Amino acid sequence: MTALLCCAFFLARQFIIVFISDVQSLTSKEVGETVSLDGILLKDENVARAPAGGLLRFTNPDGRRLEVGAKAADIETAGEQGADGQTFAVYTSSAGIFCSHLDGLESTLTPANRDVLDLPGLEKIAGRSMAAGTRVEKGQPIFKIIDNLSPVFIYGSIAKTSLPAGYADKPVWLQAAWNNLTLRIKSSSLVDKGDRWEGYFLLSGYPEAIVHNRKVSLTVTTKQLKGLLVPSRAVVYRAGQPGIYMVVKKKAQWEPVDIKGELAGWVAIAGDELVEGARYVSNPVLVREGWFVE
């Protein structure tokens, strides 16, 4: 009975160790920390106004890039006292992205004004879309052409702890996403607001659809770690030297490593014996040198 109990205990312990050890393969990965950036877009926009009162008809859909002098809309005037109405064509005065969303801030929220702007809060900006068939008055703004080839900025704030150390003095391009579409941002001018940096960020490689908006929310990757990554729990110290348990002939073998960085619960490691695809113990809490782990 004692022998059976000892055997059962050994088998149970071995099963538990193998189960908990969670043996994995070394792979090159990339992890990052993200932060939300809610802000206001500043862009060059050219507003077109109705040449006459009447019914508005657009000849192009939102988002289409138009050349200078392209027809963008018609204004159909109503006849008076039985007279026939007229149709006035509206042409673009600049090239860019056609957009029917107006907020009245097109001439104010421009990159050229960013040094003198007293920006309103996000909650105070209300846009409206000019729908086809809307009756407009002479001189009323009806659409705008957005110059997507000129610089586009976003004004917002980010917690200091979210950005790399010294970022305000030596800004670098940060990866960002909007509606699952990628772009990059880089600070242009930031102001110290205590625990946050507030100011302008330049956009690069952005999707054209973003310029239809005044208020946007970006997901910004502020820190990144690349390389052979293992969970921080996988690192075991011996006499101050970090290492991990490699799996050699199904047994645990401690191997020293160099730690290249840590982020979000992951550690980037390097070492002479470390190659992609090698097996290691990701949870060595119960593991000892030479123990079976798989």
C-alpha positions as a Markdown table, in Angstrom:
| # | Residue | x | y | z |
|---|---|---|---|---|
| 1 | Met | 0.0 | 0.0 | 0.0 |
| 2 | Thr | 2.8 | 2.4 | 0.9 |
| 3 | Ala | 4.6 | 1.6 | -2.4 |
| 4 | Leu | 1.3 | 2.2 | -4.3 |
| 5 | Leu | 0.7 | 5.5 | -2.5 |
| 6 | Cys | 4.3 | 6.7 | -3.2 |
| 7 | Cys | 3.9 | 5.7 | -6.8 |
| 8 | Ala | 0.6 | 7.5 | -7.1 |
| 9 | Phe | 2.1 | 10.6 | -5.4 |
| 10 | Phe | 5.0 | 10.6 | -7.8 |
| 11 | Leu | 2.8 | 10.3 | -10.8 |
| 12 | Ala | 0.4 | 13.0 | -9.6 |
| 13 | Arg | 3.3 | 15.3 | -8.8 |
| 14 | Gln | 4.8 | 14.7 | -12.3 |
| 15 | Phe | 1.4 | 15.4 | -13.9 |
| 16 | Ile | 0.9 | 18.6 | -12.0 |
| 17 | Ile | 4.5 | 19.8 | -12.8 |
| 18 | Val | 4.0 | 19.1 | -16.5 |
| 19 | Phe | 0.6 | 20.7 | -16.5 |
| 20 | Ile | 1.6 | 23.9 | -14.6 |
| 21 | Ser | 5.0 | 24.3 | -16.4 |
| 22 | Asp | 3.2 | 25.3 | -19.6 |
| 23 | Val | 6.1 | 24.5 | -22.0 |
| 24 | Gln | 6.1 | 26.9 | -25.0 |
| 25 | Ser | 8.3 | 27.7 | -28.1 |
| 26 | Leu | 10.4 | 30.8 | -28.3 |
| 27 | Thr | 9.0 | 33.1 | -30.9 |
| 28 | Ser | 9.8 | 36.6 | -32.1 |
| 29 | Lys | 6.9 | 38.9 | -31.0 |
| 30 | Glu | 6.0 | 42.5 | -30.6 |
| 31 | Val | 3.9 | 43.9 | -27.7 |
| 32 | Gly | 3.0 | 47.5 | -27.0 |
| 33 | Glu | 1.2 | 49.8 | -24.6 |
| 34 | Thr | -1.6 | 51.9 | -26.0 |
| 35 | Val | -3.4 | 55.1 | -24.9 |
| 36 | Ser | -6.4 | 56.9 | -26.3 |
| 37 | Leu | -6.0 | 60.3 | -27.8 |
| 38 | Asp | -9.2 | 62.2 | -28.2 |
| 39 | Gly | -8.7 | 65.4 | -30.1 |
| 40 | Ile | -9.6 | 68.0 | -32.8 |
| 41 | Leu | -8.3 | 67.9 | -36.3 |
| 42 | Leu | -6.8 | 71.0 | -37.9 |
| 43 | Lys | -6.7 | 70.9 | -41.7 |
| 44 | Asp | -6.8 | 73.2 | -44.7 |
| 45 | Glu | -10.4 | 73.4 | -46.0 |
| 46 | Asn | -11.9 | 75.4 | -48.7 |
| 47 | Val | -15.7 | 76.1 | -48.2 |
| 48 | Ala | -18.0 | 76.6 | -51.2 |
| 49 | Arg | -21.1 | 78.7 | -51.0 |
| 50 | Ala | -24.4 | 78.6 | -52.8 |
| 51 | Pro | -24.4 | 81.0 | -55.8 |
| 52 | Ala | -28.2 | 81.2 | -55.5 |
| 53 | Gly | -31.1 | 80.0 | -53.4 |
| 54 | Gly | -32.7 | 76.7 | -54.2 |
| 55 | Leu | -32.5 | 72.9 | -53.9 |
| 56 | Leu | -29.0 | 71.5 | -53.4 |
| 57 | Arg | -28.0 | 68.5 | -55.6 |
| 58 | Phe | -24.5 | 67.0 | -55.2 |
| 59 | Thr | -22.8 | 65.5 | -58.2 |
| 60 | Asn | -20.1 | 63.6 | -56.3 |
| 61 | Pro | -20.2 | 61.4 | -53.2 |
| 62 | Asp | -18.4 | 62.2 | -50.0 |
| 63 | Gly | -14.7 | 61.1 | -50.0 |
| 64 | Arg | -14.1 | 61.5 | -53.7 |
| 65 | Arg | -11.0 | 63.5 | -54.7 |
| 66 | Leu | -11.8 | 66.3 | -57.1 |
| 67 | Glu | -9.6 | 68.4 | -59.3 |
| 68 | Val | -9.6 | 72.1 | -59.5 |
| 69 | Gly | -12.7 | 73.3 | -61.5 |
| 70 | Ala | -14.5 | 70.0 | -61.1 |
| 71 | Lys | -18.3 | 70.2 | -60.9 |
| 72 | Ala | -19.4 | 69.3 | -57.3 |
| 73 | Ala | -23.0 | 70.4 | -57.0 |
| 74 | Asp | -26.1 | 72.0 | -58.7 |
| 75 | Ile | -28.5 | 74.5 | -57.2 |
| 76 | Glu | -31.9 | 74.2 | -58.7 |
| 77 | Thr | -33.8 | 77.5 | -58.3 |
| 78 | Ala | -37.6 | 77.6 | -58.1 |
| 79 | Gly | -39.5 | 79.4 | -60.8 |
| 80 | Glu | -41.3 | 82.6 | -59.8 |
| 81 | Gln | -44.8 | 83.5 | -61.1 |
| 82 | Gly | -44.7 | 80.6 | -63.6 |
| 83 | Ala | -41.3 | 81.4 | -64.8 |
| 84 | Asp | -38.9 | 78.5 | -65.4 |
| 85 | Gly | -36.3 | 77.8 | -62.7 |
| 86 | Gln | -32.6 | 77.7 | -63.3 |
| 87 | Thr | -29.8 | 75.4 | -62.5 |
| 88 | Phe | -26.5 | 76.8 | -61.2 |
| 89 | Ala | -23.5 | 74.6 | -61.3 |
| 90 | Val | -21.0 | 74.9 | -58.4 |
| 91 | Tyr | -17.3 | 74.1 | -59.3 |
| 92 | Thr | -14.4 | 73.5 | -57.0 |
| 93 | Ser | -11.8 | 76.3 | -56.6 |
| 94 | Ser | -9.1 | 73.9 | -55.3 |
| 95 | Ala | -8.2 | 70.2 | -55.5 |
| 96 | Gly | -8.9 | 67.8 | -52.6 |
| 97 | Ile | -11.4 | 65.5 | -50.9 |
| 98 | Phe | -15.1 | 66.4 | -51.3 |
| 99 | Cys | -16.9 | 66.6 | -48.0 |
| 100 | Ser | -20.5 | 67.7 | -47.2 |
| 101 | His | -19.9 | 67.8 | -43.4 |
| 102 | Leu | -19.7 | 71.4 | -42.1 |
| 103 | Asp | -19.2 | 72.8 | -38.6 |
| 104 | Gly | -18.5 | 76.5 | -39.3 |
| 105 | Leu | -14.9 | 76.2 | -38.0 |
| 106 | Glu | -13.3 | 75.5 | -41.4 |
| 107 | Ser | -11.6 | 78.9 | -41.6 |
| 108 | Thr | -10.5 | 78.9 | -37.9 |
| 109 | Leu | -9.2 | 75.4 | -37.2 |
| 110 | Thr | -6.4 | 75.4 | -39.7 |
| 111 | Pro | -2.7 | 74.5 | -39.2 |
| 112 | Ala | -1.7 | 78.1 | -39.9 |
| 113 | Asn | -3.7 | 79.3 | -36.9 |
| 114 | Arg | -2.4 | 76.7 | -34.3 |
| 115 | Asp | -0.2 | 79.2 | -32.5 |
| 116 | Val | -3.0 | 81.7 | -31.9 |
| 117 | Leu | -6.0 | 79.4 | -31.4 |
| 118 | Asp | -8.1 | 79.3 | -28.3 |
| 119 | Leu | -9.5 | 75.9 | -29.0 |
| 120 | Pro | -13.1 | 75.1 | -28.0 |
| 121 | Gly | -13.8 | 71.9 | -26.0 |
| 122 | Leu | -14.7 | 68.8 | -28.0 |
| 123 | Glu | -18.3 | 68.9 | -26.6 |
| 124 | Lys | -18.8 | 72.4 | -28.1 |
| 125 | Ile | -18.2 | 71.3 | -31.7 |
| 126 | Ala | -21.3 | 70.2 | -33.6 |
| 127 | Gly | -21.1 | 69.4 | -37.2 |
| 128 | Arg | -23.9 | 68.9 | -39.7 |
| 129 | Ser | -24.2 | 67.2 | -43.0 |
| 130 | Met | -25.7 | 68.9 | -46.1 |
| 131 | Ala | -28.1 | 66.4 | -47.5 |
| 132 | Ala | -29.0 | 66.3 | -51.2 |
| 133 | Gly | -32.4 | 68.0 | -51.7 |
| 134 | Thr | -31.8 | 70.5 | -48.9 |
| 135 | Arg | -33.1 | 74.0 | -49.6 |
| 136 | Val | -30.3 | 76.5 | -49.3 |
| 137 | Glu | -30.0 | 80.3 | -49.4 |
| 138 | Lys | -27.7 | 82.3 | -51.5 |
| 139 | Gly | -24.2 | 82.6 | -49.9 |
| 140 | Gln | -24.8 | 79.6 | -47.6 |
| 141 | Pro | -21.9 | 77.2 | -47.1 |
| 142 | Ile | -22.8 | 73.9 | -48.9 |
| 143 | Phe | -19.7 | 71.8 | -49.0 |
| 144 | Lys | -15.9 | 71.9 | -48.5 |
| 145 | Ile | -12.8 | 70.6 | -50.3 |
| 146 | Ile | -10.2 | 69.3 | -47.9 |
| 147 | Asp | -6.6 | 69.5 | -48.9 |
| 148 | Asn | -5.3 | 66.1 | -47.9 |
| 149 | Leu | -1.8 | 66.8 | -49.3 |
| 150 | Ser | -1.2 | 69.6 | -46.8 |
| 151 | Pro | -0.3 | 68.9 | -43.1 |
| 152 | Val | -3.1 | 67.7 | -40.9 |
| 153 | Phe | -2.8 | 68.1 | -37.1 |
| 154 | Ile | -4.7 | 66.8 | -34.1 |
| 155 | Tyr | -4.9 | 68.8 | -30.9 |
| 156 | Gly | -5.2 | 66.6 | -27.7 |
| 157 | Ser | -3.5 | 65.5 | -24.5 |
| 158 | Ile | -1.7 | 62.4 | -23.3 |
| 159 | Ala | -0.5 | 61.4 | -19.8 |
| 160 | Lys | 3.2 | 61.9 | -19.3 |
| 161 | Thr | 3.6 | 58.4 | -18.0 |
| 162 | Ser | 2.3 | 57.0 | -21.2 |
| 163 | Leu | 5.0 | 58.5 | -23.4 |
| 164 | Pro | 8.7 | 57.4 | -23.6 |
| 165 | Ala | 11.0 | 59.3 | -21.3 |
| 166 | Gly | 12.2 | 62.6 | -22.9 |
| 167 | Tyr | 9.6 | 62.4 | -25.6 |
| 168 | Ala | 8.7 | 66.1 | -25.4 |
| 169 | Asp | 12.4 | 67.1 | -26.1 |
| 170 | Lys | 13.1 | 64.5 | -28.7 |
| 171 | Pro | 9.8 | 63.4 | -30.3 |
| 172 | Val | 9.6 | 60.3 | -32.5 |
| 173 | Trp | 6.9 | 58.9 | -34.7 |
| 174 | Leu | 4.4 | 56.8 | -32.9 |
| 175 | Gln | 2.1 | 54.2 | -34.4 |
| 176 | Ala | -1.6 | 54.9 | -34.1 |
| 177 | Ala | -4.9 | 53.6 | -35.3 |
| 178 | Trp | -8.3 | 55.1 | -36.2 |
| 179 | Asn | -11.2 | 52.8 | -36.9 |
| 180 | Asn | -8.7 | 49.9 | -37.2 |
| 181 | Leu | -6.8 | 51.8 | -39.9 |
| 182 | Thr | -3.1 | 52.6 | -39.2 |
| 183 | Leu | -1.4 | 56.0 | -39.3 |
| 184 | Arg | 1.5 | 57.7 | -37.4 |
| 185 | Ile | 1.7 | 60.8 | -35.3 |
| 186 | Lys | 4.5 | 62.9 | -34.0 |
| 187 | Ser | 4.3 | 65.8 | -31.5 |
| 188 | Ser | 4.7 | 69.3 | -33.1 |
| 189 | Ser | 4.5 | 71.4 | -30.0 |
| 190 | Leu | 3.5 | 70.3 | -26.4 |
| 191 | Val | 2.7 | 72.3 | -23.3 |
| 192 | Asp | 3.3 | 71.0 | -19.8 |
| 193 | Lys | 0.0 | 70.5 | -18.0 |
| 194 | Gly | 1.2 | 68.9 | -14.8 |
| 195 | Asp | 0.7 | 65.1 | -15.3 |
| 196 | Arg | -0.1 | 65.5 | -19.0 |
| 197 | Trp | 1.3 | 66.8 | -22.2 |
| 198 | Glu | -1.1 | 68.9 | -24.2 |
| 199 | Gly | -0.7 | 70.2 | -27.7 |
| 200 | Tyr | -0.4 | 69.4 | -31.4 |
| 201 | Phe | 0.5 | 66.2 | -33.1 |
| 202 | Leu | 1.2 | 65.9 | -36.8 |
| 203 | Leu | -0.5 | 63.1 | -38.7 |
| 204 | Ser | 1.3 | 61.0 | -41.4 |
| 205 | Gly | 0.1 | 58.2 | -43.6 |
| 206 | Tyr | -3.5 | 58.7 | -42.4 |
| 207 | Pro | -6.5 | 57.2 | -44.2 |
| 208 | Glu | -8.4 | 59.8 | -46.3 |
| 209 | Ala | -11.6 | 59.0 | -44.5 |
| 210 | Ile | -10.3 | 60.6 | -41.3 |
| 211 | Val | -10.3 | 64.1 | -42.7 |
| 212 | His | -14.1 | 64.1 | -42.9 |
| 213 | Asn | -14.2 | 64.4 | -39.1 |
| 214 | Arg | -13.4 | 67.2 | -36.8 |
| 215 | Lys | -13.4 | 65.2 | -33.6 |
| 216 | Val | -11.5 | 61.9 | -33.7 |
| 217 | Ser | -10.3 | 59.3 | -31.2 |
| 218 | Leu | -6.9 | 57.6 | -31.9 |
| 219 | Thr | -5.4 | 54.6 | -30.3 |
| 220 | Val | -1.7 | 55.4 | -29.9 |
| 221 | Thr | 1.0 | 52.9 | -29.3 |
| 222 | Thr | 3.3 | 54.7 | -26.9 |
| 223 | Lys | 5.8 | 52.0 | -26.1 |
| 224 | Gln | 6.9 | 48.9 | -28.0 |
| 225 | Leu | 9.0 | 45.8 | -27.3 |
| 226 | Lys | 10.2 | 43.5 | -30.0 |
| 227 | Gly | 12.3 | 40.3 | -30.0 |
| 228 | Leu | 12.3 | 36.9 | -28.4 |
| 229 | Leu | 9.6 | 37.5 | -25.8 |
| 230 | Val | 8.8 | 35.4 | -22.7 |
| 231 | Pro | 6.4 | 36.1 | -19.8 |
| 232 | Ser | 8.2 | 37.8 | -17.0 |
| 233 | Arg | 7.3 | 34.9 | -14.7 |
| 234 | Ala | 9.5 | 32.6 | -16.9 |
| 235 | Val | 12.7 | 34.4 | -15.8 |
| 236 | Val | 14.5 | 32.6 | -12.9 |
| 237 | Tyr | 17.4 | 34.3 | -11.1 |
| 238 | Arg | 20.5 | 32.5 | -9.9 |
| 239 | Ala | 23.1 | 34.5 | -8.0 |
| 240 | Gly | 21.7 | 37.6 | -9.6 |
| 241 | Gln | 21.9 | 36.2 | -13.1 |
| 242 | Pro | 18.6 | 36.0 | -15.0 |
| 243 | Gly | 17.8 | 32.8 | -16.9 |
| 244 | Ile | 15.1 | 30.6 | -18.2 |
| 245 | Tyr | 14.5 | 26.8 | -18.1 |
| 246 | Met | 15.0 | 25.3 | -21.5 |
| 247 | Val | 13.6 | 21.9 | -22.3 |
| 248 | Val | 16.4 | 19.5 | -23.2 |
| 249 | Lys | 15.4 | 15.8 | -23.7 |
| 250 | Lys | 12.1 | 16.6 | -21.9 |
| 251 | Lys | 14.1 | 17.8 | -18.8 |
| 252 | Ala | 14.4 | 21.4 | -17.4 |
| 253 | Gln | 17.8 | 22.9 | -18.0 |
| 254 | Trp | 18.5 | 26.4 | -16.7 |
| 255 | Glu | 20.1 | 28.7 | -19.3 |
| 256 | Pro | 21.4 | 32.3 | -18.5 |
| 257 | Val | 20.0 | 35.1 | -20.6 |
| 258 | Asp | 20.4 | 38.8 | -21.2 |
| 259 | Ile | 17.3 | 40.9 | -20.6 |
| 260 | Lys | 16.9 | 43.5 | -23.3 |
| 261 | Gly | 13.7 | 45.1 | -22.1 |
| 262 | Glu | 10.4 | 44.6 | -20.2 |
| 263 | Leu | 6.9 | 45.8 | -21.1 |
| 264 | Ala | 3.3 | 44.8 | -20.3 |
| 265 | Gly | 4.3 | 41.5 | -18.5 |
| 266 | Trp | 6.7 | 40.4 | -21.2 |
| 267 | Val | 10.5 | 40.3 | -21.2 |
| 268 | Ala | 12.8 | 40.5 | -24.3 |
| 269 | Ile | 15.7 | 38.1 | -23.9 |
| 270 | Ala | 18.9 | 37.1 | -25.8 |
| 271 | Gly | 21.5 | 34.4 | -25.3 |
| 272 | Asp | 23.9 | 32.2 | -27.2 |
| 273 | Glu | 21.6 | 29.1 | -26.9 |
| 274 | Leu | 18.4 | 30.9 | -27.7 |
| 275 | Val | 16.9 | 30.4 | -31.1 |
| 276 | Glu | 13.4 | 30.7 | -32.4 |
| 277 | Gly | 11.4 | 27.5 | -31.9 |
| 278 | Ala | 13.4 | 26.3 | -28.9 |
| 279 | Arg | 11.2 | 24.9 | -26.1 |
| 280 | Tyr | 11.2 | 26.6 | -22.7 |
| 281 | Val | 9.2 | 26.6 | -19.4 |
| 282 | Ser | 6.9 | 29.6 | -19.3 |
| 283 | Asn | 5.8 | 28.9 | -15.7 |
| 284 | Pro | 8.7 | 27.5 | -13.7 |
| 285 | Val | 7.1 | 27.9 | -10.2 |
| 286 | Leu | 7.4 | 24.2 | -9.4 |
| 287 | Val | 10.3 | 23.3 | -11.7 |
| 288 | Arg | 13.8 | 22.4 | -10.6 |
| 289 | Glu | 17.0 | 21.6 | -12.6 |
| 290 | Gly | 16.7 | 18.2 | -14.3 |
| 291 | Trp | 13.0 | 17.6 | -13.6 |
| 292 | Phe | 10.8 | 16.2 | -16.4 |
| 293 | Val | 8.6 | 18.9 | -17.8 |
| 294 | Glu | 7.0 | 17.2 | -20.7 |
